[in-house]
């Protein structure tokens, strides 16, 4: 996640374009309409929880929709990376087990 504070991507049109791109990427990846993607659903649920506690306005110390989107995207990317790493390690384990089994059968 980009945590810089300067630049055109962090205000108005830049953040709107980034948000639209994130939602479109989620739609492309899942084949679902925007409101049905996991990322948008998570953002909407968290927004409602924040609103119930009046923590949805950045000027009063809450999180903006953009900040919330960045948070959700970061968590989802991290989860994807972890899942891919677990799958990779499982494939390595199976391959090592298979080669050990094959080597033991030939002995």
C-alpha positions as CSV (number, residue, x, y, z in Angstrom):
1,X,0.0,0.0,0.0
2,X,1.3,3.4,-0.9
3,X,1.5,5.6,2.2
4,X,2.9,8.8,0.7
5,X,1.0,12.0,1.2
6,X,2.0,14.0,-1.9
7,X,1.1,13.5,-5.5
8,X,-1.9,13.6,-7.8
9,X,-3.0,10.1,-7.0
10,X,-3.9,11.0,-3.4
11,X,-6.5,13.6,-4.1
12,X,-9.8,14.0,-5.9
13,X,-9.5,12.7,-9.4
14,X,-6.5,10.5,-8.8
15,X,-8.1,8.7,-5.8
16,X,-11.3,8.4,-7.7
17,X,-9.6,6.8,-10.7
18,X,-7.7,4.4,-8.4
19,X,-10.9,3.4,-6.6
20,X,-12.6,2.8,-9.8
21,X,-9.7,0.7,-11.1
22,X,-9.7,-1.4,-7.9
23,X,-13.4,-2.1,-8.2
24,X,-13.1,-2.9,-11.9
25,X,-10.1,-5.3,-11.2
26,X,-12.3,-7.0,-8.5
27,X,-15.1,-7.4,-11.1
28,X,-12.8,-8.7,-13.7
29,X,-11.2,-11.2,-11.3
30,X,-14.5,-12.5,-9.9
31,X,-16.8,-12.0,-12.8
32,X,-19.3,-10.4,-10.4
33,X,-21.0,-7.0,-10.5
34,X,-19.3,-4.4,-8.3
35,X,-21.7,-4.7,-5.4
36,X,-21.2,-8.4,-5.3
37,X,-17.4,-8.5,-5.1
38,X,-15.9,-9.4,-1.8
39,X,-13.9,-6.2,-1.6
40,X,-16.9,-3.9,-2.1
41,X,-19.0,-6.0,0.3
42,X,-16.3,-5.7,3.0
43,X,-16.0,-2.0,2.5
44,X,-19.7,-1.5,2.7
45,X,-20.0,-3.5,6.0
46,X,-17.1,-1.7,7.6
47,X,-18.5,1.6,6.4
48,X,-21.8,0.9,8.1
49,X,-20.0,-0.2,11.3
50,X,-18.0,3.0,11.3
51,X,-21.0,5.1,10.6
52,X,-22.9,3.6,13.6
53,X,-20.0,4.8,15.8
54,X,-19.6,8.1,14.0
55,X,-16.1,7.1,12.8
56,X,-16.8,7.5,9.1
57,X,-15.8,11.2,8.8
58,X,-12.0,11.9,8.4
59,X,-12.3,15.5,9.6
60,X,-13.6,14.2,13.0
61,X,-11.0,11.5,13.4
62,X,-12.7,8.7,11.4
63,X,-11.7,6.9,8.2
64,X,-12.6,8.1,4.8
65,X,-14.0,5.8,2.2
66,X,-10.7,6.0,0.3
67,X,-8.7,5.1,3.4
68,X,-11.1,2.2,4.0
69,X,-10.7,0.9,0.5
70,X,-6.9,1.0,0.8
71,X,-7.1,-0.9,4.0
72,X,-9.4,-3.6,2.6
73,X,-7.3,-3.9,-0.6
74,X,-4.1,-4.3,1.5
75,X,-5.6,-7.0,3.7
76,X,-7.0,-8.9,0.7
77,X,-3.7,-8.7,-1.1
78,X,-1.9,-9.9,2.0
79,X,-4.3,-12.8,2.4
80,X,-3.8,-13.8,-1.3
81,X,-0.1,-13.8,-0.9
82,X,-0.3,-15.9,2.3
83,X,-2.6,-18.4,0.6
84,X,-0.3,-18.7,-2.5
85,X,2.7,-19.2,-0.2
86,X,0.8,-22.0,1.7
87,X,-0.1,-23.7,-1.6
88,X,3.5,-23.4,-2.8
89,X,4.8,-25.0,0.4
90,X,2.2,-27.8,0.1
91,X,3.3,-28.6,-3.4
92,X,7.0,-28.7,-2.3
93,X,6.1,-31.0,0.6
94,X,4.1,-33.3,-1.7
95,X,7.0,-33.3,-4.3
96,X,9.5,-34.1,-1.5
97,X,7.3,-36.8,-0.1
98,X,6.8,-38.3,-3.6
99,X,10.6,-38.3,-4.4
100,X,11.3,-39.9,-1.0
101,X,8.7,-42.6,-1.6
102,X,10.0,-43.3,-5.1
103,X,13.6,-43.4,-3.8
104,X,12.6,-45.7,-0.9
105,X,10.8,-48.1,-3.3
106,X,13.9,-48.5,-5.5
107,X,16.2,-49.4,-2.6
